[in-house]
Amino acid sequence: MAKRGRKKKKRTAAPGRKSTRERMLDVAELLFAEHGYEGVSLREIARQGDVDLALLKYHFGDKMRLFEEVLSRRVEAVRNFRLEALEECRTRRGSTPPPIEDVVDAFMRPFLTLSMAGDHGWKNYMQLVAKVSIHPHWTAVLSRLFDPTARYFLSAMRMALPDASEEQIQWSYQLMLANMVFIFAETGRIDLLSEEQYRSADLEQAYVHMLRYVVGGVKACASGEDKANCCEA
């Protein structure tokens, strides 16, 4: 009687140890955050990750596919944090829509929580998001990844500010997003301007000021006229 061949066990990373694929994504994320898409080659990513170029191509194909996977792999965690935070606000308020303060906090605080969680990859990711957010070339990619959650929060903003026009809501969201992306990129700009009295890496303190600033700005935008008169004499 023929002996049955023993099934080979699928090799997986040991608990607490990242798989080769995850390590390659970490290295790519770091290099893309530091040098941008154009400033990094697949060969350099393979060298820094201590893997064969052929293995990198086997997992990800070309550089564009790798870049998009780097951008997309943390999206779900951000989305879940945001939606859970907003749902908690709604549960607390019952039948009354959450106020704009809660909506803004639910949108921005997950970046603070994740950035301070101890995984430095989140800081690399936020710097990368800041880089691609100002480049029109990546608008379609960012739209595909982030628009579903963005539309959810736009709806919450409309409910929190029922008298605001659609133009006011849309610009309020964009300005909230711009502030958040810049602050969590930790550019070091305030370090130089304040001669090290204040540091961009002090995210908890930065968040206190940003939340107050953004909420105040959104309220002002929602209550003002659509046409600015700041340049009138």
Secondary structure, 3 states (H helix, E strand, C coil): CCCCCCCCCCCCCCCCCCCHHHHHHHHHHHHHHHHCCCCCCHHHHHHHHCCCHHHHHHHHCCHHHHHHHHHHCCHHHHHHHHHHHHHHHHHHHCCCCCCHHHHHHHHHHHHHHHHCCCCCHHHHHHHHHHHHHCCHHHHHHHHHHHHHHHHHHHHHHHHHCCCCCHHHHHHHHHHHHHHHHHHHCCCCHHHHHCCCCCCCCCHHHHHHHHHHHHHHHHHHHHHCCCCCCCCCC
